Amino acid sequence: MARRKFVEDSEDTGRWLLTYSDLITLLLAFFVVMYSMSRIDAKKFGRMSEHLQGAFHSSEDKGQASAGESDLGSGVLKVGRLKTVALHLRSSLGTSKNRISMGGQGAPVTRADSVAGQNGFSATEPISMEINERGLVIHVVESALFESGQATLKPEALAVLDRIAKEIMNLPNQVRVEGHTDDRPITTTRFPSNWELSSARATSVVRYLIEKHEFSPERLSALGFGEYRPLAPNTSDGNRAQNRRVDIVVLTDNLSKYEPMPADTAGEFGGLGENYFQATLEDNSAP
């Protein structure tokens, strides 16, 4: 009797490839979705943030809002808050809209004019503002604050400083007041050079903010740059008028962190403090 032949079914050894390809396709789709969700339209998000900040920001609730205000600095929301402060100042001071330069942190600042080269700052406007990588910079020309060659605030300067202080006093950020002059030398008994004049002007503004508006002295600093930080080349009377100014700079949170802090406190931004400096000294003294 002849043996019965069994015919084995031919097994399809490639079926696992279908499952594997389906898995790879699903993973690819998953990562594409995750990537698309992480791509935020910064411009639209910034506009939305600005409108929300404007809606909730008012002079009546500043005291309550200041406790919950996050610090300024990088990020769309934080730059939006800087813009909000600048817009409030523009409205309060009556500054023309095209004199306020808005730019994201670390990004080029776009300006509506080029009166002072690329700085968008005109001596015909006593106050101009811009947002750059340092924070909110408020330029105030000399004629709005001081007499020529003097460091005593004029009576009409007090109203200008009062309005600026009203907008920035509740912010937690460090504030630098910077004095600037043009390149023409000065030699008087009180001011042997432009260094002394620019430093004295910055100090006059700082003293007024502390004495009149009770700014915390730990938040303020005064610097004098003389003629060495011009906005425009000192080649004409108009350019020199722009360079004679006081800049009030509201620093970003990132820069505020690295400002010197009292040794017995960490500060609102978690300042470096005593332990940090002690560790640094020990590291530097190590062989």
Contacts in CASP RR format, 6 or more apart in sequence:
PFRMAT RR
TARGET T0000
AUTHOR 0000-0000-0000
METHOD contacts of the structure
MODEL  1
MARRKFVEDSEDTGRWLLTYSDLITLLLAFFVVMYSMSRIDAKKFGRMSE
HLQGAFHSSEDKGQASAGESDLGSGVLKVGRLKTVALHLRSSLGTSKNRI
SMGGQGAPVTRADSVAGQNGFSATEPISMEINERGLVIHVVESALFESGQ
ATLKPEALAVLDRIAKEIMNLPNQVRVEGHTDDRPITTTRFPSNWELSSA
RATSVVRYLIEKHEFSPERLSALGFGEYRPLAPNTSDGNRAQNRRVDIVV
LTDNLSKYEPMPADTAGEFGGLGENYFQATLEDNSAP
40 76 0 8 1.000
42 76 0 8 1.000
45 76 0 8 1.000
46 76 0 8 1.000
46 77 0 8 1.000
46 79 0 8 1.000
46 80 0 8 1.000
49 76 0 8 1.000
49 77 0 8 1.000
49 80 0 8 1.000
49 81 0 8 1.000
50 80 0 8 1.000
50 83 0 8 1.000
50 84 0 8 1.000
53 80 0 8 1.000
53 81 0 8 1.000
53 84 0 8 1.000
54 84 0 8 1.000
54 87 0 8 1.000
56 65 0 8 1.000
57 65 0 8 1.000
57 84 0 8 1.000
57 88 0 8 1.000
59 166 0 8 1.000
62 170 0 8 1.000
63 170 0 8 1.000
65 170 0 8 1.000
66 170 0 8 1.000
66 171 0 8 1.000
66 172 0 8 1.000
69 81 0 8 1.000
69 170 0 8 1.000
69 171 0 8 1.000
69 172 0 8 1.000
70 77 0 8 1.000
70 78 0 8 1.000
70 81 0 8 1.000
70 253 0 8 1.000
71 78 0 8 1.000
71 172 0 8 1.000
71 173 0 8 1.000
71 252 0 8 1.000
71 253 0 8 1.000
71 256 0 8 1.000
71 268 0 8 1.000
71 269 0 8 1.000
72 78 0 8 1.000
72 81 0 8 1.000
72 82 0 8 1.000
72 135 0 8 1.000
72 136 0 8 1.000
72 171 0 8 1.000
72 173 0 8 1.000
72 250 0 8 1.000
72 251 0 8 1.000
72 252 0 8 1.000
72 253 0 8 1.000
72 256 0 8 1.000
73 79 0 8 1.000
73 82 0 8 1.000
73 105 0 8 1.000
73 135 0 8 1.000
73 252 0 8 1.000
73 253 0 8 1.000
73 254 0 8 1.000
74 105 0 8 1.000
74 252 0 8 1.000
74 253 0 8 1.000
74 254 0 8 1.000
75 105 0 8 1.000
78 105 0 8 1.000
78 252 0 8 1.000
78 253 0 8 1.000
79 103 0 8 1.000
79 104 0 8 1.000
79 105 0 8 1.000
79 131 0 8 1.000
82 131 0 8 1.000
82 135 0 8 1.000
82 136 0 8 1.000
82 250 0 8 1.000
83 102 0 8 1.000
83 131 0 8 1.000
85 136 0 8 1.000
85 167 0 8 1.000
85 168 0 8 1.000
85 171 0 8 1.000
85 250 0 8 1.000
86 100 0 8 1.000
86 102 0 8 1.000
86 129 0 8 1.000
86 131 0 8 1.000
86 136 0 8 1.000
87 100 0 8 1.000
88 167 0 8 1.000
89 95 0 8 1.000
89 127 0 8 1.000
89 129 0 8 1.000
89 138 0 8 1.000
89 163 0 8 1.000
89 164 0 8 1.000
89 167 0 8 1.000
90 97 0 8 1.000
90 100 0 8 1.000
90 129 0 8 1.000
92 163 0 8 1.000
92 166 0 8 1.000
92 167 0 8 1.000
93 127 0 8 1.000
93 160 0 8 1.000
93 163 0 8 1.000
93 164 0 8 1.000
95 125 0 8 1.000
95 127 0 8 1.000
95 128 0 8 1.000
95 129 0 8 1.000
96 125 0 8 1.000
97 112 0 8 1.000
98 112 0 8 1.000
98 113 0 8 1.000
99 112 0 8 1.000
99 113 0 8 1.000
99 120 0 8 1.000
99 121 0 8 1.000
99 122 0 8 1.000
99 125 0 8 1.000
99 127 0 8 1.000
99 128 0 8 1.000
99 129 0 8 1.000
100 128 0 8 1.000
100 129 0 8 1.000
100 130 0 8 1.000
101 109 0 8 1.000
101 110 0 8 1.000
101 111 0 8 1.000
101 112 0 8 1.000
101 120 0 8 1.000
101 128 0 8 1.000
101 129 0 8 1.000
101 130 0 8 1.000
101 131 0 8 1.000
102 109 0 8 1.000
102 110 0 8 1.000
102 130 0 8 1.000
102 131 0 8 1.000
103 109 0 8 1.000
103 110 0 8 1.000
103 130 0 8 1.000
103 131 0 8 1.000
103 132 0 8 1.000
104 131 0 8 1.000
104 132 0 8 1.000
105 131 0 8 1.000
105 132 0 8 1.000
105 133 0 8 1.000
105 135 0 8 1.000
105 252 0 8 1.000
106 132 0 8 1.000
106 133 0 8 1.000
109 130 0 8 1.000
109 131 0 8 1.000
109 132 0 8 1.000
111 118 0 8 1.000
111 119 0 8 1.000
111 120 0 8 1.000
111 130 0 8 1.000
112 120 0 8 1.000
113 120 0 8 1.000
113 122 0 8 1.000
114 120 0 8 1.000
115 121 0 8 1.000
115 122 0 8 1.000
115 242 0 8 1.000
116 122 0 8 1.000
116 231 0 8 1.000
116 232 0 8 1.000
116 239 0 8 1.000
116 242 0 8 1.000
117 232 0 8 1.000
119 130 0 8 1.000
119 231 0 8 1.000
119 232 0 8 1.000
119 242 0 8 1.000
120 128 0 8 1.000
120 130 0 8 1.000
121 128 0 8 1.000
121 130 0 8 1.000
121 139 0 8 1.000
121 231 0 8 1.000
121 232 0 8 1.000
121 242 0 8 1.000
122 128 0 8 1.000
122 242 0 8 1.000
123 141 0 8 1.000
123 143 0 8 1.000
123 238 0 8 1.000
123 241 0 8 1.000
123 242 0 8 1.000
125 141 0 8 1.000
126 140 0 8 1.000
126 141 0 8 1.000
126 143 0 8 1.000
126 144 0 8 1.000
126 160 0 8 1.000
127 138 0 8 1.000
127 139 0 8 1.000
127 140 0 8 1.000
127 141 0 8 1.000
127 144 0 8 1.000
127 160 0 8 1.000
128 138 0 8 1.000
128 139 0 8 1.000
129 136 0 8 1.000
129 137 0 8 1.000
129 138 0 8 1.000
129 139 0 8 1.000
130 136 0 8 1.000
130 137 0 8 1.000
130 139 0 8 1.000
131 137 0 8 1.000
133 252 0 8 1.000
134 249 0 8 1.000
134 251 0 8 1.000
134 252 0 8 1.000
134 255 0 8 1.000
135 249 0 8 1.000
135 250 0 8 1.000
135 251 0 8 1.000
135 252 0 8 1.000
135 255 0 8 1.000
136 168 0 8 1.000
136 249 0 8 1.000
136 250 0 8 1.000
137 247 0 8 1.000
137 248 0 8 1.000
137 249 0 8 1.000
138 164 0 8 1.000
138 247 0 8 1.000
138 248 0 8 1.000
138 249 0 8 1.000
138 250 0 8 1.000
139 231 0 8 1.000
139 245 0 8 1.000
139 246 0 8 1.000
139 247 0 8 1.000
140 160 0 8 1.000
140 164 0 8 1.000
140 245 0 8 1.000
140 246 0 8 1.000
140 247 0 8 1.000
140 248 0 8 1.000
141 241 0 8 1.000
141 242 0 8 1.000
141 244 0 8 1.000
141 245 0 8 1.000
142 148 0 8 1.000
142 241 0 8 1.000
142 244 0 8 1.000
142 245 0 8 1.000
142 246 0 8 1.000
143 241 0 8 1.000
143 244 0 8 1.000
144 156 0 8 1.000
144 157 0 8 1.000
144 160 0 8 1.000
145 153 0 8 1.000
145 154 0 8 1.000
145 157 0 8 1.000
145 160 0 8 1.000
145 161 0 8 1.000
145 201 0 8 1.000
145 205 0 8 1.000
145 246 0 8 1.000
146 152 0 8 1.000
146 153 0 8 1.000
146 154 0 8 1.000
146 157 0 8 1.000
146 201 0 8 1.000
146 204 0 8 1.000
147 154 0 8 1.000
149 186 0 8 1.000
149 188 0 8 1.000
149 191 0 8 1.000
149 197 0 8 1.000
151 190 0 8 1.000
151 191 0 8 1.000
151 197 0 8 1.000
151 200 0 8 1.000
151 201 0 8 1.000
151 203 0 8 1.000
151 204 0 8 1.000
152 204 0 8 1.000
153 161 0 8 1.000
153 204 0 8 1.000
153 205 0 8 1.000
153 208 0 8 1.000
158 208 0 8 1.000
158 212 0 8 1.000
161 205 0 8 1.000
161 208 0 8 1.000
161 209 0 8 1.000
161 212 0 8 1.000
162 212 0 8 1.000
162 213 0 8 1.000
164 248 0 8 1.000
165 209 0 8 1.000
165 212 0 8 1.000
165 213 0 8 1.000
165 215 0 8 1.000
168 175 0 8 1.000
168 248 0 8 1.000
168 250 0 8 1.000
169 209 0 8 1.000
169 213 0 8 1.000
169 215 0 8 1.000
171 250 0 8 1.000
172 256 0 8 1.000
172 268 0 8 1.000
172 269 0 8 1.000
173 219 0 8 1.000
173 250 0 8 1.000
173 251 0 8 1.000
173 252 0 8 1.000
173 253 0 8 1.000
173 256 0 8 1.000
174 219 0 8 1.000
174 220 0 8 1.000
174 221 0 8 1.000
174 251 0 8 1.000
174 255 0 8 1.000
174 256 0 8 1.000
174 259 0 8 1.000
175 209 0 8 1.000
175 215 0 8 1.000
175 219 0 8 1.000
175 220 0 8 1.000
175 221 0 8 1.000
175 248 0 8 1.000
175 249 0 8 1.000
175 250 0 8 1.000
175 251 0 8 1.000
176 220 0 8 1.000
176 221 0 8 1.000
176 222 0 8 1.000
176 223 0 8 1.000
176 247 0 8 1.000
176 248 0 8 1.000
176 249 0 8 1.000
176 251 0 8 1.000
177 202 0 8 1.000
177 203 0 8 1.000
177 205 0 8 1.000
177 206 0 8 1.000
177 209 0 8 1.000
177 220 0 8 1.000
177 221 0 8 1.000
177 222 0 8 1.000
177 223 0 8 1.000
177 246 0 8 1.000
177 247 0 8 1.000
177 248 0 8 1.000
177 249 0 8 1.000
178 198 0 8 1.000
178 202 0 8 1.000
178 222 0 8 1.000
178 223 0 8 1.000
178 224 0 8 1.000
178 225 0 8 1.000
178 229 0 8 1.000
178 246 0 8 1.000
178 247 0 8 1.000
178 248 0 8 1.000
178 249 0 8 1.000
179 198 0 8 1.000
179 199 0 8 1.000
179 201 0 8 1.000
179 202 0 8 1.000
179 223 0 8 1.000
179 224 0 8 1.000
179 225 0 8 1.000
179 226 0 8 1.000
179 245 0 8 1.000
179 246 0 8 1.000
179 247 0 8 1.000
180 198 0 8 1.000
180 224 0 8 1.000
180 225 0 8 1.000
180 226 0 8 1.000
180 227 0 8 1.000
180 229 0 8 1.000
180 230 0 8 1.000
180 243 0 8 1.000
180 244 0 8 1.000
180 245 0 8 1.000
180 246 0 8 1.000
180 247 0 8 1.000
181 194 0 8 1.000
181 197 0 8 1.000
181 198 0 8 1.000
181 226 0 8 1.000
181 227 0 8 1.000
181 243 0 8 1.000
181 244 0 8 1.000
182 227 0 8 1.000
182 230 0 8 1.000
182 234 0 8 1.000
182 239 0 8 1.000
182 240 0 8 1.000
182 241 0 8 1.000
182 243 0 8 1.000
182 244 0 8 1.000
183 227 0 8 1.000
183 230 0 8 1.000
183 234 0 8 1.000
183 240 0 8 1.000
183 243 0 8 1.000
184 227 0 8 1.000
184 234 0 8 1.000
184 240 0 8 1.000
185 193 0 8 1.000
185 194 0 8 1.000
186 193 0 8 1.000
186 194 0 8 1.000
186 197 0 8 1.000
187 193 0 8 1.000
190 196 0 8 1.000
190 200 0 8 1.000
191 197 0 8 1.000
191 200 0 8 1.000
193 226 0 8 1.000
194 226 0 8 1.000
194 227 0 8 1.000
195 224 0 8 1.000
195 226 0 8 1.000
197 226 0 8 1.000
198 224 0 8 1.000
198 225 0 8 1.000
198 226 0 8 1.000
199 222 0 8 1.000
199 223 0 8 1.000
199 224 0 8 1.000
201 224 0 8 1.000
201 246 0 8 1.000
202 222 0 8 1.000
202 223 0 8 1.000
202 224 0 8 1.000
202 246 0 8 1.000
203 222 0 8 1.000
205 222 0 8 1.000
205 246 0 8 1.000
205 248 0 8 1.000
206 220 0 8 1.000
206 221 0 8 1.000
206 222 0 8 1.000
209 215 0 8 1.000
209 220 0 8 1.000
210 217 0 8 1.000
210 220 0 8 1.000
218 261 0 8 1.000
218 262 0 8 1.000
218 267 0 8 1.000
221 259 0 8 1.000
227 234 0 8 1.000
227 243 0 8 1.000
230 239 0 8 1.000
230 243 0 8 1.000
231 239 0 8 1.000
231 242 0 8 1.000
231 243 0 8 1.000
231 245 0 8 1.000
232 238 0 8 1.000
232 239 0 8 1.000
232 242 0 8 1.000
232 243 0 8 1.000
233 239 0 8 1.000
234 240 0 8 1.000
234 243 0 8 1.000
251 259 0 8 1.000
253 269 0 8 1.000
256 269 0 8 1.000
257 269 0 8 1.000
257 270 0 8 1.000
257 271 0 8 1.000
257 272 0 8 1.000
258 272 0 8 1.000
259 271 0 8 1.000
260 272 0 8 1.000
261 267 0 8 1.000
261 270 0 8 1.000
261 271 0 8 1.000
261 272 0 8 1.000
261 273 0 8 1.000
262 273 0 8 1.000
263 273 0 8 1.000
263 274 0 8 1.000
263 277 0 8 1.000
264 274 0 8 1.000
265 273 0 8 1.000
266 273 0 8 1.000
END
